[in-house]
Amino acid sequence: MQQPKTALITGGNDGIGKATATELARRGMRVIIACRNEEKARQAIRDIQQEGGERQAAFLPCDLASFGSIRETARLYQSQFGPLDVLINNAGIFTSQLEYTKEGFELQFGVNHLGHFLLTHLLMDSMKQAGAPRVVNVSSIAYLRGQIDFGNLRGEKGPGQYEGMKAYAQSKLANVLFTRELARRHPKINAYALHPGPVRTRIGNKHSNWFTSLGWHLLKIFMVSPEKGAKTSVYLATSPEVEGAGGQFFDDKQRQRTLSEAARDEGLGRRLWEASEEVAASK
């Protein structure tokens, strides 16, 4: 009997990630939910399995703000599972205040980019064992406002110079640059970036000041459900139509979009890759 394909989804316990995991399981894939909150992950797994007794789902602990936790996640995956067909780097964070990862990086850059960069590298051998592996990076059209400030990746300029949306846009541009450089360096891995659309999630609930939190809640009135937001992730994880479109960016209508000048800058992509590789290897 042929084994089902396996997908690992960061942040698969809630929001877009849970909706993505549920749909992939519905399509016959084994889904691995990697996140910090084990209780919510177990509930997500129960919800997935209640829809069909044959659906396979599992949990791996993963704190993307800790390189040590990410390394343990990869070790556990390699010891418990086989080839990895799809890695969906879905988890994300927004904060309006300057916060830090365990290694001392600005939290949004550290979680949204560096954590996924390291996880992808550590799972590379597992992906290469699969027939046609894919990496799906959940970015945002906010990347269009992003710039990579190599002199402020640790928040060196201090809280007085911190702008939450500027840092978020930087991390989302990093997602796109990482996608393109991954596709260039590893052409046998289909790597895609995407904008899921304006989705009702809790991405900014715990790390925002009262003003930002109020604005976020008001905007939710105009946002779509996580199920709709997951459509492009599912499409890129499963569709044969995107074979050979590695390094490209897709919108919430599953359309391939022209990238900004910054996102197409191969020199910037290489510099970000090398800087990310250096700090991830040194911790």
C-alpha positions, 0 to 999 in steps of 0.5 A, a space after each residue: 500500500 502506498 504511503 500518503 504524502 506528508 506535510 509539515 505545517 508551522 502554526 498548524 494549530 490555529 487560523 490559516 495553518 489549521 485550515 490548511 492542515 484540515 484541507 490537506 488531511 481531507 485530501 489524503 495527506 498526513 499532516 504534522 502540526 509544528 507549534 508551541 501550544 501542544 493543547 491547541 495542536 492536540 485539539 486541532 488533531 482531534 478536529 481533523 480526525 473527527 472529520 474522517 477516521 482514516 485521516 493522519 495527523 501528528 504534533 511536533 513541538 516547535 518554538 520559532 523564536 528559539 533555534 534550540 527548539 527548531 533543531 529539536 523539531 527537526 530531530 524529532 521529525 527525522 526520527 519519527 517520520 520519513 520523506 517530507 513532501 511539503 513544508 509549509 512555513 505558515 506561522 507568523 507574528 506581528 508586534 507593535 513593540 520591540 521584542 526579541 527571540 531567544 538568540 536576540 533578534 528582533 522578534 518578527 524577523 526572527 520568527 517570520 524569517 530566521 526560524 523558518 530559514 533554519 527549519 527549512 535547512 534542517 529538513 532539507 535531507 528529508 525533503 530530498 528523499 521525497 519525489 517532488 518536494 515543495 516549500 510553501 512560504 506564507 508571506 504577504 503583500 506587505 512585502 512591497 513596503 519592506 526593506 532589509 536593514 542589515 544594521 538593525 536585525 537585532 533591533 539595534 536602533 532601540 525601541 524609540 526607532 521601532 515601527 511594528 509595520 515596518 518590521 513586519 514588512 521587512 520580514 515578509 520581504 525576507 520570506 519572498 527573497 528566501 523563496 527565490 534564493 531557495 529555488 535558485 540554489 535547490 532547483 529540485 525543490 519547488 519553492 513558492 511564496 504567497 499572499 493569503 489575503 486579509 484573513 481573520 486570524 490572531 496574528 497580532 492579538 498578543 503583541 500589540 498595544 491597545 491602539 493597534 489591537 483596536 484597529 486590528 479588531 475593527 479591520 476583521 469585519 472586512 477580512 475573510 475566513 481562515 478557510 478562504 485564506 488557506 486556499 492558496 497554501 493548499 493550491 501551492 502544496 498540491 496543484 500540478 499546475 505550479 510545477 516549474 514555477 519555483 521562486 514565484 509569488 502567488 496572491 489570494 486568488 491563486 494567481 502568479 504576480 509580478 514581483 517588486 524590484 527589491 524582491 527580484 534583486 538577486 544580490 539582495 537575496 544572496 546577501 540575506 541568505 548568507 547572513 541568515 546562514 551565518 547566524 543560524 550556524 553560529 547559535 
